[in-house]
Amino acid sequence: MRNESFKIDFIASVIQNLNSTLESTLPAYATDYHSKVQPILQQQSNLPLKLNQLQAVTMLPPSINTKIQALNKIQHELLSKEAEFHKHVHSMEMEFQKTLGALYEKRKQIVSGSYEPIRKDLLNPEEYETSPSEGQPKGIPDFWLTVFTKAPLLQCMIWEADEPALKHLVDIRAVMFDQPKQGFVLHFQFEPNDFFSNEVLTKQYLMECVPNDEELAKFNGFEIYDTVGCIIDWKEGSKLIVEDESGGKRKLSSFFNFFQPKKMLEDCDPFIRKQFLETDFEIGYFIKERLVPRAVMFYNGDISEDDEVETSDEELSVQEETNPQ
């Protein structure tokens, strides 16, 4: 008990020193208050309560500690079962995905213009109109570009210089896999264009479903832990990512940076790197879960930013409710 009391006193001393340091450095971080200092201060406000909780646990009788250890073992086993559940759901989702292939292929054909819908293809057949194909646009021009600009999470990624290239995007697919690791890969299919020779650009997300012994309370199923982009074979004079400037190069803001996340983070501050990767993971998951299966709803403007916020909250709630207890 004497050792535990010493630990508590030591932690309290560290907290006091940290608070003094924060007070002395606050002016220097005034411009970054919300992003750096405020979260730390918020954590400090909870530390007295955490200290009391720590003290309460360390003061428990040995017999109670033994029982708590037994409960901890049960908790580990429960989380292990929960991880198995999430992996099983992943396998089921892969099987379900196979049933969607024909529908996604037909959507691509209509968008690209390789297939012209007939009366039976319409949701409301009575609205079907026959019109001469001569002089009519092929497929649905700028379909995916329009979808991107109407999706709240992607709007800020699209720059004016990107638009001519994105006009040639004819399909996006999310393909799940479980070998050698679980994850999914996004396929962006382009028609022939003047910007790059790739027919398909890919972005791969690797996931793991393993409870971390040091952060068990944070376990909530699969987490994306790495991402792999692809090499874009730019045609001469059409590169959108970097440009020559006085003998050197400078990075340009472009949607196509999405396909080389690691390169974007070269010589990057660790804090910014972490935030960037978290955002990248969020965007990848959004494209897989929302953009690909709801593309025409974004195109029509049926999904607003408020809808997306509500959907995110609902998905989090459902995820918490469906986790086996």
Backbone bond lengths (Angstrom), bond angles and torsions (degrees), N, CA, C in turn:
res aa  C-N    CA-C-N  psi(-1)  N-CA   C-N-CA  omega(-1)  CA-C   N-CA-C  phi
1 M - - - 1.460 - - 1.530 111.27 -
2 R 1.368 114.72 -34.09 1.460 118.18 -179.80 1.523 110.37 -62.79
3 N 1.348 116.54 -38.56 1.466 119.96 178.73 1.515 111.66 -64.98
4 E 1.358 117.27 -41.10 1.457 120.59 179.99 1.518 110.69 -65.50
5 S 1.351 116.38 -39.01 1.464 119.95 178.08 1.518 110.45 -63.13
6 F 1.340 115.93 -38.95 1.465 119.99 178.08 1.528 110.62 -62.77
7 K 1.355 116.53 -41.04 1.467 120.69 179.59 1.519 111.06 -61.03
8 I 1.329 115.91 -43.21 1.462 120.19 -178.71 1.522 110.63 -64.24
9 D 1.359 116.27 -44.31 1.466 119.68 178.47 1.525 110.63 -62.65
10 F 1.327 115.93 -38.88 1.464 120.20 -179.90 1.528 110.62 -64.24
11 I 1.337 116.98 -44.60 1.465 120.94 179.29 1.520 110.49 -61.77
12 A 1.332 116.62 -42.56 1.461 120.45 178.97 1.523 110.78 -60.74
13 S 1.350 115.97 -38.97 1.463 120.11 178.48 1.524 111.07 -65.43
14 V 1.328 116.36 -41.39 1.464 120.67 178.75 1.514 110.40 -62.11
15 I 1.338 116.54 -41.86 1.461 120.96 179.82 1.521 110.73 -62.01
16 Q 1.337 116.20 -43.04 1.460 119.81 179.96 1.525 110.68 -62.34
17 N 1.335 116.98 -43.10 1.464 120.52 178.80 1.526 111.31 -65.56
18 L 1.328 116.18 -37.97 1.460 120.37 179.58 1.516 110.95 -65.27
19 N 1.317 116.45 -41.64 1.463 119.92 178.12 1.525 110.97 -61.52
20 S 1.346 116.31 -41.41 1.463 120.07 178.93 1.524 110.54 -63.64
21 T 1.326 116.03 -40.70 1.466 120.55 178.74 1.515 111.20 -63.61
22 L 1.320 116.44 -42.45 1.462 120.60 179.62 1.521 111.10 -61.80
23 E 1.333 116.12 -42.85 1.458 119.65 -179.34 1.520 111.10 -62.88
24 S 1.333 116.68 -37.30 1.467 119.59 -177.51 1.521 112.65 -76.51
25 T 1.339 116.64 -26.36 1.468 119.90 -176.84 1.513 113.10 -99.92
26 L 1.310 118.08 -5.87 1.463 120.44 -175.85 1.523 113.44 -55.49
27 P 1.335 120.15 -45.44 1.470 118.98 -179.38 1.529 112.93 -57.60
28 A 1.334 116.79 -37.24 1.461 119.89 -178.41 1.517 111.95 -67.21
29 Y 1.324 115.71 -23.71 1.464 119.56 -178.32 1.518 111.68 -108.32
30 A 1.316 116.49 18.47 1.466 119.84 -174.95 1.520 112.02 -56.18
31 T 1.324 116.64 -39.17 1.473 118.80 -177.12 1.522 112.03 -72.37
32 D 1.363 116.27 -21.84 1.461 119.90 -179.80 1.528 111.27 -108.72
33 Y 1.323 115.68 25.45 1.467 119.82 -172.76 1.522 111.97 -55.21
34 H 1.326 116.15 -50.74 1.466 119.68 -174.00 1.526 112.13 -68.21
35 S 1.331 116.78 -33.76 1.460 119.25 -175.16 1.525 113.56 -86.11
36 K 1.350 117.93 -26.19 1.462 119.23 -174.05 1.532 113.37 -120.77
37 V 1.323 116.67 -52.97 1.460 119.54 -171.87 1.520 112.26 -78.11
38 Q 1.336 116.42 -45.87 1.462 119.15 -175.15 1.528 113.09 -57.56
39 P 1.354 119.81 -45.26 1.465 118.46 178.14 1.519 113.25 -58.87
40 I 1.354 116.39 -36.81 1.464 119.70 179.12 1.522 110.41 -66.17
41 L 1.341 115.89 -43.72 1.463 119.42 179.14 1.522 111.33 -62.80
42 Q 1.314 116.65 -37.29 1.460 119.78 178.64 1.520 110.50 -64.22
43 Q 1.329 116.18 -37.37 1.458 119.24 177.43 1.527 110.61 -65.87
44 Q 1.344 115.45 -39.15 1.453 118.93 -179.20 1.525 111.83 -63.38
45 S 1.336 116.36 -33.98 1.461 119.72 -177.59 1.520 111.61 -64.18
46 N 1.333 117.75 -21.73 1.458 121.42 -179.95 1.526 112.73 -94.78
47 L 1.326 117.36 -7.60 1.457 119.84 -174.06 1.531 114.11 -66.21
48 P 1.336 119.81 -40.01 1.474 117.90 176.90 1.525 112.20 -56.95
49 L 1.334 116.74 -41.85 1.462 120.21 178.07 1.522 110.47 -63.89
50 K 1.337 115.72 -41.69 1.463 119.33 -179.81 1.528 110.96 -64.93
51 L 1.323 116.68 -37.28 1.460 120.26 177.48 1.520 111.15 -62.76
52 N 1.335 115.85 -42.53 1.465 119.80 178.20 1.527 110.88 -62.39
53 Q 1.337 115.72 -40.89 1.463 119.65 179.12 1.525 110.70 -65.35
54 L 1.346 116.59 -41.67 1.455 120.80 178.57 1.518 110.91 -62.07
55 Q 1.328 115.40 -42.43 1.456 120.10 -179.70 1.525 110.66 -64.12
56 A 1.346 116.16 -39.84 1.462 120.17 -179.59 1.525 110.94 -62.92
57 V 1.345 116.68 -39.54 1.460 120.27 -179.53 1.519 111.32 -69.49
58 T 1.329 117.22 -43.09 1.462 120.56 -176.71 1.520 112.29 -70.76
59 M 1.330 117.86 -18.04 1.460 121.47 -179.18 1.526 112.31 -92.28
60 L 1.336 118.20 3.07 1.461 120.93 -179.57 1.530 110.79 -67.93
61 P 1.323 116.74 147.30 1.479 120.45 176.37 1.528 110.53 -63.13
62 P 1.332 118.16 152.31 1.470 121.33 -179.52 1.526 113.57 -54.12
63 S 1.323 117.34 -38.10 1.468 119.92 -178.48 1.529 111.17 -64.22
64 I 1.342 116.57 -37.38 1.466 120.38 178.05 1.519 109.97 -71.14
65 N 1.344 116.35 -39.91 1.466 119.71 178.19 1.528 111.26 -59.19
66 T 1.324 116.39 -38.71 1.465 120.79 178.06 1.520 110.89 -61.00
67 K 1.330 115.82 -43.61 1.468 120.24 179.77 1.531 111.30 -67.82
68 I 1.332 115.95 -37.32 1.468 119.54 177.29 1.522 110.26 -62.92
69 Q 1.342 116.25 -39.94 1.458 119.72 177.51 1.528 111.42 -61.61
70 A 1.325 116.21 -37.10 1.468 120.34 176.80 1.526 110.44 -64.70
71 L 1.343 116.10 -40.67 1.465 120.21 177.48 1.524 110.98 -65.83
72 N 1.336 116.13 -36.70 1.466 119.63 177.68 1.529 111.14 -61.92
73 K 1.333 116.14 -39.44 1.470 119.97 178.11 1.530 110.43 -64.77
74 I 1.334 115.97 -41.39 1.464 120.02 177.19 1.523 110.16 -61.58
75 Q 1.357 116.26 -40.43 1.461 120.30 179.75 1.523 111.21 -61.66
76 H 1.326 117.01 -41.96 1.461 120.40 176.98 1.530 111.02 -60.13
77 E 1.324 116.16 -41.61 1.462 120.07 -179.70 1.526 111.13 -67.98
78 L 1.338 116.79 -37.64 1.463 120.64 177.20 1.528 111.02 -62.38
79 L 1.332 116.26 -44.67 1.460 119.85 -180.00 1.524 111.45 -66.89
80 S 1.323 116.42 -33.40 1.461 119.83 176.49 1.529 110.60 -64.25
81 K 1.340 116.38 -41.72 1.467 121.00 176.32 1.529 110.53 -64.89
82 E 1.324 115.80 -38.52 1.466 120.02 179.33 1.524 110.56 -64.10
83 A 1.330 116.76 -38.69 1.468 120.56 177.65 1.530 110.12 -63.06
84 E 1.332 116.67 -40.32 1.464 120.39 177.09 1.528 110.60 -61.89
85 F 1.327 115.92 -39.34 1.462 121.06 178.73 1.526 110.90 -60.38
86 H 1.328 116.98 -47.01 1.466 120.78 -179.00 1.532 111.17 -64.39
87 K 1.330 117.19 -37.66 1.464 120.21 178.09 1.530 110.60 -66.45
88 H 1.325 115.94 -37.01 1.466 119.95 177.62 1.527 110.40 -65.14
89 V 1.334 116.45 -42.16 1.466 120.79 177.75 1.526 110.18 -61.74
90 H 1.331 116.64 -39.70 1.470 120.99 178.28 1.531 110.23 -60.00
91 S 1.337 116.77 -43.55 1.467 120.67 178.98 1.523 111.16 -64.71
92 M 1.334 116.45 -40.46 1.464 120.35 178.20 1.529 110.98 -64.20
93 E 1.335 116.15 -39.02 1.463 120.22 179.64 1.526 110.69 -65.86
94 M 1.334 116.50 -35.02 1.464 119.78 176.92 1.525 110.68 -63.65
95 E 1.329 116.72 -40.83 1.467 120.63 178.28 1.528 110.44 -66.31
96 F 1.328 116.46 -42.08 1.463 120.64 179.78 1.522 110.80 -63.59
97 Q 1.328 115.86 -36.00 1.466 121.07 -178.29 1.525 111.59 -59.03
98 K 1.331 116.83 -32.73 1.464 120.79 -179.19 1.523 111.44 -62.89
99 T 1.328 117.29 -28.54 1.466 120.55 -178.28 1.525 112.07 -76.95
100 L 1.341 117.44 -11.46 1.464 120.83 -176.83 1.524 112.97 -95.52
101 G 1.321 116.67 -11.58 1.461 120.56 -173.14 1.518 114.28 -55.32
102 A 1.333 116.91 -45.10 1.470 120.23 -177.42 1.523 111.42 -64.58
103 L 1.335 116.98 -37.42 1.466 120.62 179.88 1.527 110.83 -68.47
104 Y 1.340 116.76 -43.24 1.464 119.79 178.61 1.530 110.98 -65.18
105 E 1.338 116.85 -36.00 1.462 120.20 179.35 1.527 110.39 -65.81
106 K 1.322 116.96 -41.07 1.463 120.11 179.28 1.521 110.56 -66.35
107 R 1.331 116.71 -38.16 1.467 119.83 176.52 1.520 110.31 -60.98
108 K 1.329 116.60 -43.87 1.469 120.28 179.37 1.524 110.91 -61.24
109 Q 1.316 117.14 -42.03 1.462 120.97 -178.93 1.527 111.75 -63.86
110 I 1.326 116.45 -38.96 1.466 119.64 178.77 1.526 110.40 -68.92
111 V 1.340 116.82 -43.18 1.464 121.20 -179.90 1.524 110.89 -63.76
112 S 1.324 116.91 -43.07 1.469 120.55 -176.70 1.523 112.83 -78.80
113 G 1.346 116.81 -18.76 1.456 119.91 179.32 1.510 114.48 93.74
114 S 1.335 117.30 7.20 1.465 119.48 178.84 1.528 111.73 -80.56
115 Y 1.339 116.30 -7.87 1.467 120.42 177.17 1.522 108.66 -141.29
116 E 1.338 115.43 133.78 1.459 121.02 177.27 1.529 109.13 -103.36
117 P 1.330 118.22 121.83 1.467 120.68 -177.91 1.529 111.26 -61.43
118 I 1.326 115.54 145.27 1.459 121.77 173.81 1.527 108.27 -112.57
119 R 1.306 116.26 179.11 1.465 120.73 -172.00 1.533 112.44 -53.78
120 K 1.317 117.41 -43.94 1.468 120.08 -175.49 1.535 112.63 -67.63
121 D 1.333 117.46 -15.14 1.464 121.08 -179.40 1.523 112.62 -82.37
122 L 1.326 117.67 -13.24 1.462 120.82 -173.35 1.526 112.01 -85.66
123 L 1.326 114.94 146.27 1.463 120.13 175.11 1.519 109.95 -65.43
124 N 1.349 116.14 -38.84 1.465 122.45 176.32 1.528 108.35 -120.32
125 P 1.336 118.13 89.76 1.470 121.71 -175.17 1.520 113.76 -57.90
126 E 1.347 117.34 -27.18 1.464 119.12 -178.70 1.526 111.93 -66.92
127 E 1.343 117.19 -16.23 1.460 120.59 179.26 1.532 112.00 -90.86
128 Y 1.312 116.21 2.45 1.469 120.09 -177.79 1.522 110.59 -66.46
129 E 1.310 115.20 132.73 1.462 120.80 178.60 1.521 109.09 -129.43
130 T 1.297 115.36 131.12 1.465 118.96 175.01 1.519 108.33 -89.64
131 S 1.304 115.75 136.46 1.464 119.91 179.03 1.514 108.12 -144.08
132 P 1.284 117.78 148.58 1.466 120.03 -179.93 1.521 110.65 -62.14
133 S 1.334 116.27 137.44 1.461 120.44 -178.44 1.524 112.04 -72.58
134 E 1.318 116.73 -23.24 1.461 120.02 -178.24 1.527 110.31 -65.31
135 G 1.304 115.73 127.33 1.457 120.45 178.82 1.512 114.01 84.70
136 Q 1.335 118.17 -5.23 1.457 121.99 179.56 1.532 109.65 -89.82
137 P 1.347 117.66 148.50 1.469 119.56 178.91 1.521 111.18 -65.37
138 K 1.297 115.76 149.01 1.457 121.65 178.15 1.522 109.31 -81.24
139 G 1.326 116.23 126.63 1.455 120.08 178.51 1.515 112.15 62.34
140 I 1.342 116.07 -142.52 1.468 122.22 177.14 1.524 107.18 -120.01
141 P 1.326 118.30 97.36 1.468 120.81 -177.48 1.531 111.97 -57.31
142 D 1.327 115.59 138.38 1.470 123.03 174.04 1.528 112.51 60.39
143 F 1.314 117.94 27.36 1.467 119.74 -176.67 1.527 111.61 -57.80
144 W 1.331 116.71 -57.24 1.466 119.12 -175.27 1.526 112.04 -71.19
145 L 1.316 117.83 -31.92 1.464 119.96 174.93 1.523 109.76 -61.40
146 T 1.317 116.94 -42.45 1.464 121.03 177.95 1.521 110.83 -64.95
147 V 1.326 116.43 -41.21 1.466 120.75 177.83 1.524 110.07 -59.27
148 F 1.329 116.92 -45.54 1.464 121.32 179.86 1.526 111.55 -59.91
149 T 1.327 116.09 -45.42 1.466 119.46 -175.36 1.524 112.23 -72.09
150 K 1.333 117.13 -14.10 1.463 120.35 178.12 1.528 112.74 -103.17
151 A 1.322 116.79 -0.99 1.467 121.41 177.39 1.524 108.28 -95.52
152 P 1.330 118.47 113.22 1.468 121.74 -173.42 1.525 114.26 -49.95
153 L 1.324 117.47 -40.39 1.459 119.99 -175.37 1.526 113.14 -73.06
154 L 1.343 117.24 -19.99 1.463 120.78 -175.71 1.519 114.09 -105.98
155 Q 1.328 117.52 -14.45 1.465 121.09 -176.23 1.522 112.20 -52.38
156 C 1.332 116.24 -45.24 1.464 120.13 -174.57 1.526 112.54 -73.41
157 M 1.332 117.90 -9.59 1.462 120.91 -179.79 1.523 112.60 -87.52
158 I 1.330 116.60 -16.11 1.462 120.68 -175.12 1.519 110.20 -94.01
159 W 1.327 116.53 121.24 1.457 122.42 178.25 1.528 108.87 -107.80
160 E 1.309 114.86 158.42 1.465 119.94 -176.42 1.526 111.69 -55.02
161 A 1.334 116.47 -39.20 1.469 120.10 -179.12 1.525 112.30 -67.53
162 D 1.346 117.32 -20.93 1.466 120.85 179.99 1.525 112.83 -77.22
163 E 1.318 116.72 -26.98 1.462 120.92 -168.37 1.531 114.13 -58.63
164 P 1.345 119.87 -44.56 1.476 118.34 179.59 1.528 112.76 -58.89
165 A 1.335 117.27 -35.85 1.469 119.82 179.28 1.526 111.09 -74.44
166 L 1.332 117.11 -40.60 1.463 120.48 -178.42 1.526 112.67 -70.30
167 K 1.314 117.25 -16.57 1.468 119.82 174.56 1.528 111.22 -63.34
168 H 1.331 116.65 -19.87 1.465 121.13 -177.75 1.535 112.23 -94.82
169 L 1.321 117.74 2.52 1.463 121.37 177.57 1.529 109.44 -75.46
170 V 1.329 117.40 122.49 1.472 120.50 -175.16 1.523 113.31 -113.95
171 D 1.339 117.36 -11.48 1.467 117.63 -179.17 1.521 110.78 -165.50
172 I 1.338 115.02 149.16 1.465 121.93 172.05 1.521 107.07 -133.65
173 R 1.309 116.41 131.72 1.470 121.21 176.33 1.529 109.01 -128.57
174 A 1.313 115.89 150.31 1.459 122.38 172.00 1.519 107.20 -116.28
175 V 1.313 117.18 116.94 1.463 122.14 -176.90 1.524 109.15 -113.60
176 M 1.325 116.25 122.22 1.459 121.12 -179.41 1.525 110.44 -88.85
177 F 1.341 116.04 153.21 1.463 120.53 177.35 1.523 109.00 -147.46
178 D 1.321 115.76 163.21 1.467 119.93 178.69 1.522 112.82 -135.26
179 Q 1.329 117.58 9.57 1.451 121.40 178.08 1.520 110.17 -133.86
180 P 1.327 120.62 135.79 1.468 125.98 -6.13 1.525 112.91 -74.94
181 K 1.335 117.17 -15.99 1.462 122.55 175.87 1.515 108.59 -126.09
182 Q 1.337 115.91 163.60 1.460 118.63 173.90 1.520 109.56 -78.48
183 G 1.330 115.10 151.14 1.453 119.49 176.99 1.512 111.01 166.84
184 F 1.323 115.50 -164.99 1.461 120.35 175.91 1.523 108.75 -150.92
185 V 1.321 115.25 156.87 1.460 120.58 179.54 1.518 108.46 -128.19
186 L 1.315 115.81 135.44 1.456 122.18 177.63 1.525 108.79 -94.95
187 H 1.336 116.12 128.77 1.465 122.04 178.26 1.528 108.67 -109.74
188 F 1.325 116.40 121.13 1.461 122.33 176.34 1.528 107.21 -108.56
189 Q 1.328 117.21 109.00 1.468 121.09 -176.46 1.524 110.78 -97.86
190 F 1.335 115.68 129.78 1.463 122.38 -178.23 1.527 110.30 -116.91
191 E 1.313 115.61 147.55 1.456 120.20 170.03 1.532 107.44 -80.45
192 P 1.328 119.05 163.47 1.471 120.78 179.39 1.527 110.90 -52.48
193 N 1.341 115.60 135.76 1.463 119.84 -176.33 1.519 110.26 -147.98
194 D 1.329 116.14 175.91 1.466 121.78 -175.97 1.525 113.13 -90.86
195 F 1.340 118.05 5.35 1.457 120.13 -172.68 1.528 113.25 -103.11
196 F 1.319 117.83 -45.30 1.467 120.63 179.56 1.526 109.07 -148.29
197 S 1.335 114.97 160.91 1.466 119.68 -176.19 1.524 112.73 -92.32
198 N 1.335 117.78 -12.18 1.466 120.20 179.16 1.523 110.91 -60.75
199 E 1.308 115.95 135.08 1.462 119.92 171.91 1.526 110.07 -83.07
200 V 1.343 115.91 -32.87 1.465 121.40 -178.98 1.528 109.44 -133.97
201 L 1.321 116.87 132.19 1.462 122.86 171.12 1.525 107.34 -105.69
202 T 1.328 116.75 140.33 1.463 119.95 -175.49 1.524 112.12 -124.91
203 K 1.304 114.56 152.15 1.472 121.91 173.77 1.527 106.62 -139.48
204 Q 1.315 116.41 117.58 1.461 121.99 -174.40 1.526 110.58 -105.87
205 Y 1.320 116.01 137.17 1.463 122.23 177.36 1.522 108.99 -119.80
206 L 1.325 116.19 124.79 1.458 121.92 179.13 1.524 109.21 -99.74
207 M 1.337 115.53 135.36 1.460 120.24 -175.89 1.529 110.27 -124.56
208 E 1.312 114.87 156.50 1.455 120.62 174.00 1.521 109.18 -138.38
209 C 1.313 115.02 152.72 1.460 120.61 -178.92 1.521 107.78 -132.16
210 V 1.324 115.42 71.43 1.462 122.17 -176.33 1.522 108.68 -132.56
211 P 1.326 118.05 116.88 1.470 119.61 177.67 1.527 110.83 -59.03
212 N 1.315 116.20 132.63 1.462 122.34 178.34 1.523 108.53 -88.83
213 D 1.332 116.73 120.25 1.467 120.34 -176.82 1.520 112.69 -57.07
214 E 1.331 116.82 -27.81 1.459 120.13 -178.13 1.525 112.40 -86.29
215 E 1.340 117.35 -14.50 1.470 120.84 -178.79 1.529 109.95 -139.72
216 L 1.313 116.50 52.30 1.459 120.65 -176.61 1.523 112.20 -61.13
217 A 1.335 116.25 -36.14 1.466 119.83 -176.73 1.525 112.13 -65.00
218 K 1.334 117.23 -20.84 1.463 120.72 -178.08 1.530 112.75 -89.27
219 F 1.328 117.44 -6.62 1.466 119.44 -176.71 1.524 110.87 -66.39
220 N 1.335 115.57 127.64 1.464 120.27 -179.55 1.528 110.73 -146.99
221 G 1.337 115.02 37.72 1.458 118.65 179.09 1.516 112.41 98.61
222 F 1.323 115.78 -150.81 1.463 121.29 -176.50 1.524 111.86 -65.25
223 E 1.329 115.00 142.11 1.458 122.18 172.84 1.524 108.53 -131.18
224 I 1.324 115.94 139.35 1.466 120.54 175.12 1.525 108.14 -79.01
225 Y 1.332 116.73 125.71 1.461 119.55 -177.79 1.528 113.24 -114.71
226 D 1.326 117.38 -12.23 1.467 118.48 179.02 1.525 109.45 -158.09
227 T 1.303 115.27 158.70 1.463 121.04 179.46 1.523 109.30 -139.25
228 V 1.320 116.08 143.76 1.465 121.77 -178.00 1.527 108.56 -129.65
229 G 1.311 116.26 121.68 1.458 120.53 179.36 1.516 111.31 -90.05
230 C 1.313 116.57 -152.46 1.465 120.89 -179.88 1.526 108.97 -145.57
231 I 1.316 115.03 164.87 1.464 121.15 177.42 1.525 108.76 -87.71
232 I 1.313 116.35 127.06 1.464 120.86 177.48 1.527 108.29 -95.51
233 D 1.316 115.72 122.83 1.468 120.91 -179.68 1.530 109.18 -87.62
234 W 1.331 114.73 83.69 1.462 120.11 -177.05 1.527 111.09 -69.33
235 K 1.296 115.13 141.80 1.458 120.36 173.85 1.526 109.00 -81.07
236 E 1.291 116.47 152.81 1.467 121.72 -174.56 1.529 111.28 -55.64
237 G 1.340 114.25 128.28 1.455 120.83 177.19 1.514 115.10 79.57
238 S 1.341 117.69 5.75 1.470 119.79 -175.67 1.522 113.23 -120.20
239 K 1.322 117.74 11.34 1.460 120.98 -176.41 1.522 110.70 -70.33
240 L 1.331 116.49 127.70 1.463 121.08 -175.97 1.525 113.38 -98.54
241 I 1.331 117.51 -7.13 1.461 119.96 -171.98 1.522 112.99 -94.16
242 V 1.340 119.20 -44.10 1.466 121.18 177.82 1.515 108.87 -131.96
243 E 1.301 115.38 156.89 1.464 119.16 176.23 1.522 108.94 -141.05
244 D 1.325 116.21 152.16 1.456 120.62 178.29 1.519 109.75 -71.85
245 E 1.308 115.67 140.97 1.461 119.96 178.71 1.522 108.44 -148.48
246 S 1.325 116.42 105.99 1.464 122.57 179.95 1.528 111.81 55.33
247 G 1.318 115.81 44.82 1.454 119.59 177.50 1.508 113.90 84.76
248 G 1.320 118.30 -10.50 1.457 121.04 178.99 1.509 110.86 -113.22
249 K 1.317 115.74 -165.00 1.459 120.58 178.44 1.521 109.26 -134.63
250 R 1.303 115.40 147.85 1.459 119.13 173.48 1.522 108.46 -133.62
251 K 1.334 115.44 147.60 1.452 120.12 -178.50 1.518 110.16 -76.75
252 L 1.318 115.44 139.75 1.454 121.05 178.02 1.517 109.80 -107.85
253 S 1.324 116.45 146.32 1.455 120.69 174.11 1.521 107.84 -72.60
254 S 1.319 116.21 125.24 1.458 120.64 -177.39 1.519 109.79 -159.11
255 F 1.317 116.22 147.22 1.458 120.58 173.93 1.523 110.61 -58.16
256 F 1.320 117.43 -31.43 1.456 121.06 -173.92 1.528 112.82 -73.51
257 N 1.336 117.93 -8.15 1.459 120.06 169.74 1.527 110.68 -64.22
258 F 1.329 116.04 -20.36 1.461 122.26 178.15 1.526 111.39 -56.13
259 F 1.333 117.27 -26.93 1.461 121.13 -176.27 1.526 113.19 -91.63
260 Q 1.317 118.35 1.76 1.464 120.62 176.50 1.529 109.66 -140.69
261 P 1.333 117.78 61.52 1.469 121.10 -175.67 1.518 113.67 -62.19
262 K 1.336 117.75 -37.78 1.465 120.13 -178.12 1.528 110.93 -64.34
263 K 1.332 116.06 -40.10 1.465 120.24 -179.29 1.523 110.77 -66.13
264 M 1.339 115.97 -33.85 1.460 120.19 179.31 1.521 111.77 -65.41
265 L 1.346 116.63 -22.81 1.459 120.77 -173.36 1.522 113.21 -100.65
266 E 1.323 117.27 9.82 1.455 120.10 177.76 1.530 110.07 -61.25
267 D 1.341 115.97 134.57 1.473 122.09 179.18 1.526 111.43 55.68
268 C 1.319 116.16 36.86 1.467 120.87 -176.21 1.529 110.28 -100.97
269 D 1.324 116.78 146.13 1.454 122.43 175.65 1.533 109.15 -59.67
270 P 1.347 119.08 135.61 1.471 121.55 -177.65 1.523 113.29 -55.25
271 F 1.327 116.76 -38.39 1.469 120.05 179.90 1.528 110.35 -64.01
272 I 1.336 116.45 -45.91 1.463 121.02 179.50 1.523 109.99 -66.44
273 R 1.329 117.25 -38.19 1.469 121.54 178.90 1.525 110.41 -59.40
274 K 1.334 116.02 -46.41 1.465 120.59 -179.19 1.523 110.70 -62.07
275 Q 1.337 116.67 -45.52 1.459 120.72 -179.75 1.533 110.96 -64.18
276 F 1.325 115.65 -39.83 1.469 120.19 -179.51 1.526 110.94 -63.16
277 L 1.335 116.80 -46.33 1.458 120.35 -178.52 1.523 111.41 -65.62
278 E 1.327 117.24 -38.38 1.461 120.15 177.88 1.528 110.50 -61.99
279 T 1.339 116.05 -41.22 1.466 120.05 177.89 1.520 110.68 -66.51
280 D 1.332 116.28 -40.81 1.463 120.83 179.02 1.527 110.74 -61.12
281 F 1.330 116.89 -42.31 1.461 120.89 178.41 1.528 110.31 -63.22
282 E 1.328 115.76 -41.75 1.463 120.33 -179.98 1.534 110.81 -62.23
283 I 1.332 116.23 -41.84 1.469 120.34 179.85 1.528 110.65 -65.16
284 G 1.333 117.01 -44.49 1.458 120.40 179.09 1.518 112.25 -60.25
285 Y 1.321 116.11 -42.92 1.469 120.51 179.68 1.525 110.53 -67.22
286 F 1.328 116.28 -37.17 1.468 120.59 178.23 1.530 110.88 -63.43
287 I 1.324 116.72 -43.86 1.465 120.05 179.47 1.528 110.16 -62.10
288 K 1.329 116.46 -42.86 1.468 120.86 -179.04 1.527 111.89 -66.93
289 E 1.321 116.92 -47.88 1.461 120.79 -170.70 1.525 114.12 -87.21
290 R 1.328 117.46 -27.37 1.462 119.44 -173.14 1.526 113.18 -118.89
291 L 1.329 116.14 -50.87 1.467 118.97 -171.90 1.529 112.37 -68.50
292 V 1.321 117.11 -48.83 1.468 119.67 -177.17 1.530 111.84 -63.30
293 P 1.329 119.64 -50.03 1.475 118.34 -178.00 1.524 114.92 -77.54
294 R 1.348 119.03 -13.28 1.469 121.39 -176.28 1.530 112.21 -121.62
295 A 1.319 117.76 23.88 1.470 121.74 -170.62 1.522 113.20 -53.36
296 V 1.328 118.21 -50.18 1.468 119.98 -175.66 1.525 111.42 -67.46
297 M 1.329 117.70 -25.10 1.464 120.63 177.79 1.526 110.52 -70.64
298 F 1.342 116.52 -36.70 1.461 119.39 173.40 1.526 109.88 -67.54
299 Y 1.330 116.59 -42.77 1.469 121.08 -179.91 1.526 110.49 -58.51
300 N 1.323 117.25 -42.85 1.469 121.90 -178.83 1.523 113.21 -75.50
301 G 1.339 116.77 -11.43 1.459 119.30 -176.17 1.516 112.54 79.47
302 D 1.344 116.92 19.04 1.463 120.74 -179.95 1.520 112.26 -75.38
303 I 1.327 116.73 -18.35 1.462 121.20 -178.46 1.520 108.64 -113.20
304 S 1.320 116.13 120.70 1.466 121.49 -179.48 1.521 109.64 -102.90
305 E 1.324 115.50 173.47 1.459 120.40 178.10 1.518 110.39 -63.20
306 D 1.337 117.28 -37.77 1.463 120.75 177.82 1.522 110.61 -62.88
307 D 1.342 116.38 -39.18 1.464 120.30 178.04 1.521 110.49 -61.02
308 E 1.339 116.07 -39.96 1.455 120.04 -178.45 1.520 111.25 -66.58
309 V 1.340 117.30 -39.41 1.462 120.96 178.27 1.521 109.72 -63.84
310 E 1.348 116.50 -45.53 1.458 120.96 179.52 1.522 110.81 -63.50
311 T 1.340 116.86 -40.49 1.459 121.05 179.94 1.514 110.88 -63.41
312 S 1.336 116.84 -42.07 1.460 120.62 179.35 1.519 110.59 -61.30
313 D 1.330 116.74 -43.32 1.460 120.96 178.73 1.524 110.95 -63.97
314 E 1.351 116.43 -42.25 1.461 120.67 -178.97 1.523 110.89 -66.54
315 E 1.344 116.50 -41.25 1.459 119.91 -179.89 1.519 110.45 -63.76
316 L 1.335 117.10 -39.42 1.453 120.76 178.05 1.519 110.20 -64.02
317 S 1.349 116.34 -42.80 1.458 121.14 179.94 1.520 111.25 -63.70
318 V 1.343 116.51 -44.87 1.465 120.86 -179.81 1.516 110.31 -64.51
319 Q 1.348 115.64 -40.48 1.454 119.97 -179.51 1.521 110.25 -61.64
320 E 1.331 116.85 -41.03 1.451 120.64 179.41 1.524 110.87 -67.40
321 E 1.355 116.31 -37.78 1.454 120.40 -178.18 1.523 112.14 -72.41
322 T 1.352 117.17 -32.60 1.462 120.17 -176.27 1.517 113.00 -87.12
323 N 1.345 117.72 -10.71 1.453 118.80 175.46 1.517 108.72 -65.66
324 P 1.319 119.65 127.55 1.458 121.09 -178.21 1.511 110.83 -62.74
325 Q 1.294 116.06 135.36 1.461 121.02 -179.62 1.532 110.10 -106.61
